Amino acid sequence: MDYQNAGGFPTMKVIKIVTGVILAFLLWIIQPFTYENIDAGNVGIKINLYGSDRGVDNITIVTGRVWYNSWTTKIVEFPTYTQSVDYEPFVVTTKDAAEFQVDPKLNYHINPAMVPQIYRQYRKPLKEIEQQFMRNTIYDAYRIVANSFTSDSVMSNRETFEDRIQVLLTKNLGKDGFIYDQLTSAITPPASLRQMIDEKNASIQARLKAENQAKQAMAEAQVSKAKAEGEAAALLIKAKAEAEANRLRQQSLTPLLIQQKVIEKWDGKLPQYGTVPQFFKNVTD
């Protein structure tokens, strides 16, 4: 096969082949077709950049491995698993002008079916949406609810306060495709209110302590009273028993029995002085 002409230069056929190989190699390098893997827990949206279908009106949700023309199409991913956002603290004012600091932490996830709507509406990455639209929504919920509570009622009705926050967030986030899961408020009252609360708690604790001490003293007094009454009752019973025993003994001590007991203890000798009792005379006669 003749690859060169008479002058030693490559023939036109060889030049065409080499040129074709180079062009094919360049096309392979710069060709626009590629793919992207949409992982589990994520959804992707395919966006047409040019042509009659340009824009977001024809967005379609895609999953798995997606092939696309990178010159005319863009793929944007959104996670659908639970997201946790710890926001910077902010201050809200109650109905009686007390300022509470709120340090919220939100857990939420995205409704996969509404991802196209989210992109159409915001045209921003999720992290930017969290720090703009979602943060403003959370702040407005706290501001609106706090303005309907007094400072005392916020502290004494925390559950009701946070339930109202949850209702607003569920409604206002949900309509745009963000599903509320949980919110941690971490509400801090103003210093003056904290001092009042501490003093009130200390007063309550002191009162409870005094009441407990009084109850304990009363219980101890009742125990002592019961013990004294028991001892007195025991003594009375004993005294009654002794009195009854003495009465029975007195009834049983007849003159004859007394003489017999004296005789039992007599040593047989008569008194040398004085009058000899008659019963001794009877015994000796």
C-alpha positions as CSV (number, residue, x, y, z in Angstrom):
1,M,0.0,0.0,0.0
2,D,1.4,3.4,-1.0
3,Y,1.4,5.8,1.9
4,Q,3.7,8.4,0.3
5,N,3.9,10.1,-3.1
6,A,7.0,10.5,-5.2
7,G,8.2,13.4,-3.1
8,G,8.1,11.4,0.1
9,F,5.0,13.2,1.5
10,P,1.9,11.3,2.8
11,T,-0.8,10.9,0.3
12,M,-4.1,12.7,0.5
13,K,-5.9,9.5,1.7
14,V,-3.5,9.2,4.6
15,I,-4.0,12.8,5.6
16,K,-7.8,12.4,5.6
17,I,-7.6,9.3,7.8
18,V,-5.3,11.0,10.3
19,T,-7.5,14.1,10.3
20,G,-10.6,12.0,10.8
21,V,-9.0,10.2,13.8
22,I,-7.9,13.5,15.3
23,L,-11.4,15.0,14.9
24,A,-13.0,11.9,16.3
25,F,-10.7,12.0,19.3
26,L,-11.5,15.7,19.8
27,L,-15.2,15.1,19.6
28,W,-14.9,12.3,22.1
29,I,-13.1,14.7,24.5
30,I,-15.4,17.7,24.1
31,Q,-18.7,15.9,23.4
32,P,-21.5,17.3,25.7
33,F,-23.2,14.0,26.7
34,T,-22.6,12.8,30.2
35,Y,-24.6,11.3,33.0
36,E,-25.3,11.9,36.7
37,N,-26.4,9.4,39.4
38,I,-29.3,10.6,41.5
39,D,-28.6,8.8,44.9
40,A,-31.4,7.3,47.0
41,G,-33.0,10.0,49.2
42,N,-32.6,12.6,46.5
43,V,-34.6,13.7,43.5
44,G,-33.2,15.5,40.4
45,I,-34.8,18.0,38.1
46,K,-33.8,18.3,34.5
47,I,-33.8,21.8,33.1
48,N,-33.8,22.7,29.4
49,L,-31.4,25.6,28.8
50,Y,-32.2,26.3,25.1
51,G,-34.8,25.9,22.4
52,S,-38.5,26.1,22.4
53,D,-38.6,24.0,25.7
54,R,-36.2,26.5,27.4
55,G,-36.9,27.3,31.0
56,V,-38.6,25.7,34.0
57,D,-42.0,25.1,32.5
58,N,-41.0,21.6,31.2
59,I,-39.0,20.4,34.3
60,T,-39.3,16.7,34.9
61,I,-38.3,14.7,38.0
62,V,-35.6,12.2,37.3
63,T,-34.1,9.4,39.5
64,G,-31.2,6.9,39.1
65,R,-28.7,7.3,36.3
66,V,-29.5,10.2,34.0
67,W,-27.9,10.9,30.7
68,Y,-28.1,14.4,29.4
69,N,-26.6,17.0,27.0
70,S,-24.6,19.3,29.3
71,W,-24.7,22.0,26.6
72,T,-28.5,22.2,26.6
73,T,-29.6,20.6,29.8
74,K,-28.8,21.1,33.6
75,I,-29.5,18.6,36.4
76,V,-30.2,20.0,39.9
77,E,-30.5,17.7,42.9
78,F,-32.6,18.1,46.0
79,P,-32.4,15.8,49.1
80,T,-35.7,14.4,50.3
81,Y,-34.4,12.9,53.6
82,T,-34.7,14.9,56.9
83,Q,-32.7,18.1,57.1
84,S,-31.7,19.7,60.3
85,V,-31.0,23.5,60.5
86,D,-29.7,25.3,63.5
87,Y,-30.6,29.0,63.1
88,E,-28.9,32.0,64.6
89,P,-30.8,33.3,67.6
90,F,-33.2,36.2,67.2
91,V,-35.5,38.3,69.4
92,V,-39.3,38.5,69.5
93,T,-41.5,40.8,71.6
94,T,-44.5,39.7,73.6
95,K,-47.8,41.6,74.1
96,D,-46.5,43.4,77.2
97,A,-43.2,44.4,75.4
98,A,-40.9,41.8,77.0
99,E,-38.1,40.6,74.7
100,F,-37.5,36.9,74.4
101,Q,-34.5,35.4,72.7
102,V,-35.3,32.4,70.5
103,D,-32.6,29.9,69.3
104,P,-34.6,27.6,67.0
105,K,-33.5,24.3,65.5
106,L,-35.7,23.0,62.7
107,N,-36.0,19.4,61.3
108,Y,-37.9,19.1,58.0
109,H,-38.0,17.2,54.7
110,I,-39.0,18.0,51.2
111,N,-42.1,16.7,49.4
112,P,-40.6,15.0,46.3
113,A,-43.6,15.8,44.2
114,M,-43.2,19.5,44.8
115,V,-39.5,19.8,44.0
116,P,-40.2,21.3,40.5
117,Q,-42.4,23.9,42.2
118,I,-39.7,24.7,44.7
119,Y,-37.2,25.3,41.9
120,R,-39.6,27.4,39.8
121,Q,-40.4,29.6,42.8
122,Y,-36.9,30.1,44.3
123,R,-34.3,29.2,41.7
124,K,-31.8,28.8,44.5
125,P,-29.9,25.9,46.2
126,L,-31.6,24.4,49.2
127,K,-29.1,25.9,51.7
128,E,-29.9,29.4,50.5
129,I,-33.7,28.7,50.7
130,E,-33.2,27.5,54.3
131,Q,-31.4,30.8,55.3
132,Q,-33.8,33.1,53.5
133,F,-37.4,32.0,52.9
134,M,-37.5,29.3,55.7
135,R,-35.8,31.5,58.3
136,N,-38.2,34.3,57.6
137,T,-41.1,32.0,57.9
138,I,-39.9,30.7,61.3
139,Y,-39.2,34.3,62.5
140,D,-42.7,35.4,61.4
141,A,-44.4,32.5,63.2
142,Y,-42.6,33.4,66.4
143,R,-43.3,37.1,66.0
144,I,-47.0,36.6,65.4
145,V,-47.6,34.1,68.2
146,A,-45.4,36.0,70.7
147,N,-47.4,39.1,70.1
148,S,-50.6,37.3,71.3
149,F,-49.0,36.2,74.6
150,T,-47.9,38.1,77.7
151,S,-44.4,37.3,79.1
152,D,-45.9,35.4,82.1
153,S,-48.2,33.3,79.8
154,V,-45.2,32.4,77.5
155,M,-43.4,30.9,80.5
156,S,-46.5,29.3,82.1
157,N,-48.0,28.0,78.9
158,R,-45.0,26.9,76.9
159,E,-46.8,23.9,75.4
160,T,-49.6,26.1,74.1
161,F,-47.2,28.7,72.8
162,E,-45.1,26.1,70.8
163,D,-48.3,24.3,69.6
164,R,-49.3,27.5,67.9
165,I,-45.9,27.9,66.4
166,Q,-46.1,24.4,65.0
167,V,-49.5,25.0,63.4
168,L,-48.2,28.1,61.6
169,L,-45.0,26.5,60.4
170,T,-46.9,23.3,59.2
171,K,-49.2,25.5,57.1
172,N,-46.7,28.1,55.8
173,L,-43.9,25.7,55.0
174,G,-46.1,22.9,53.8
175,K,-47.8,24.9,51.0
176,D,-44.4,25.4,49.4
177,G,-43.3,21.7,49.7
178,F,-41.4,21.8,53.0
179,I,-42.7,19.3,55.5
180,Y,-42.4,20.3,59.2
181,D,-41.0,17.5,61.4
182,Q,-39.8,19.1,64.7
183,L,-38.8,22.4,66.1
184,T,-36.7,23.0,69.2
185,S,-37.4,26.6,70.5
186,A,-34.9,27.2,73.3
187,I,-36.7,30.4,74.5
188,T,-34.8,32.6,76.9
189,P,-36.8,35.2,78.9
190,P,-35.3,38.7,79.6
191,A,-33.0,39.0,82.6
192,S,-35.5,40.9,84.7
193,L,-38.1,38.2,84.1
194,R,-35.6,35.5,84.8
195,Q,-34.8,37.2,88.2
196,M,-38.6,37.4,89.0
197,I,-39.0,33.7,88.1
198,D,-36.0,32.7,90.2
199,E,-37.3,34.7,93.2
200,K,-40.8,33.3,92.7
201,N,-39.4,29.7,92.6
202,A,-37.2,30.4,95.7
203,S,-40.3,31.7,97.5
204,I,-42.3,28.6,96.5
205,Q,-39.5,26.3,97.6
206,A,-39.3,28.1,101.0
207,R,-43.0,27.9,101.4
208,L,-43.0,24.2,100.5
209,K,-40.1,23.6,102.9
210,A,-42.0,25.4,105.8
211,E,-45.1,23.4,105.0
212,N,-43.2,20.2,105.0
213,Q,-41.5,21.1,108.3
214,A,-44.9,22.0,109.8
215,K,-46.4,18.7,108.6
216,Q,-43.4,16.8,110.0
217,A,-43.7,18.6,113.4
218,M,-47.4,17.9,113.5
219,A,-46.8,14.2,112.6
220,E,-44.1,14.0,115.3
221,A,-46.5,15.6,117.8
222,Q,-49.2,13.2,116.9
223,V,-46.8,10.3,117.4
224,S,-45.7,11.7,120.8
225,K,-49.3,12.2,121.8
226,A,-50.2,8.7,120.7
227,K,-47.3,7.3,122.6
228,A,-48.2,9.3,125.8
229,E,-51.8,8.2,125.5
230,G,-50.7,4.6,125.1
231,E,-48.4,4.8,128.1
232,A,-51.1,6.5,130.2
233,A,-53.6,3.8,129.1
234,A,-51.2,1.1,130.0
235,L,-50.6,2.7,133.4
236,L,-54.4,3.0,134.0
237,I,-54.9,-0.6,133.0
238,K,-52.1,-1.6,135.4
239,A,-53.5,0.5,138.2
240,K,-57.0,-0.9,137.7
241,A,-55.6,-4.4,137.7
242,E,-53.7,-3.8,140.9
243,A,-56.7,-2.2,142.5
244,E,-58.8,-5.1,141.5
245,A,-56.2,-7.5,142.8
246,N,-56.1,-5.7,146.2
247,R,-59.9,-5.7,146.4
248,L,-60.0,-9.4,145.8
249,R,-57.2,-9.9,148.3
250,Q,-59.1,-7.8,150.9
251,Q,-62.2,-9.8,150.3
252,S,-60.3,-13.0,150.9
253,L,-58.6,-11.9,154.1
254,T,-61.1,-13.2,156.7
255,P,-60.2,-13.1,160.5
256,L,-59.7,-16.9,160.5
257,L,-57.4,-16.7,157.5
258,I,-55.4,-13.9,159.1
259,Q,-55.0,-15.9,162.3
260,Q,-53.9,-18.9,160.3
261,K,-51.3,-16.9,158.4
262,V,-50.0,-15.4,161.7
263,I,-49.8,-18.9,163.2
264,E,-47.9,-20.2,160.2
265,K,-45.3,-17.5,160.8
266,W,-45.4,-17.8,164.7
267,D,-42.3,-19.3,166.4
268,G,-44.3,-20.8,169.3
269,K,-43.2,-18.3,171.9
270,L,-45.8,-16.1,173.8
271,P,-45.1,-12.5,174.4
272,Q,-43.4,-11.9,177.7
273,Y,-44.9,-8.5,178.2
274,G,-48.3,-7.1,177.6
275,T,-51.5,-8.8,177.0
276,V,-51.4,-12.1,175.0
277,P,-53.9,-12.1,172.1
278,Q,-56.9,-14.4,172.6
279,F,-56.2,-16.6,169.6
280,F,-52.7,-17.4,171.0
281,K,-54.4,-18.5,174.2
282,N,-56.7,-20.7,172.3
283,V,-53.8,-22.2,170.4
284,T,-51.9,-23.0,173.7
285,D,-54.8,-24.2,175.7
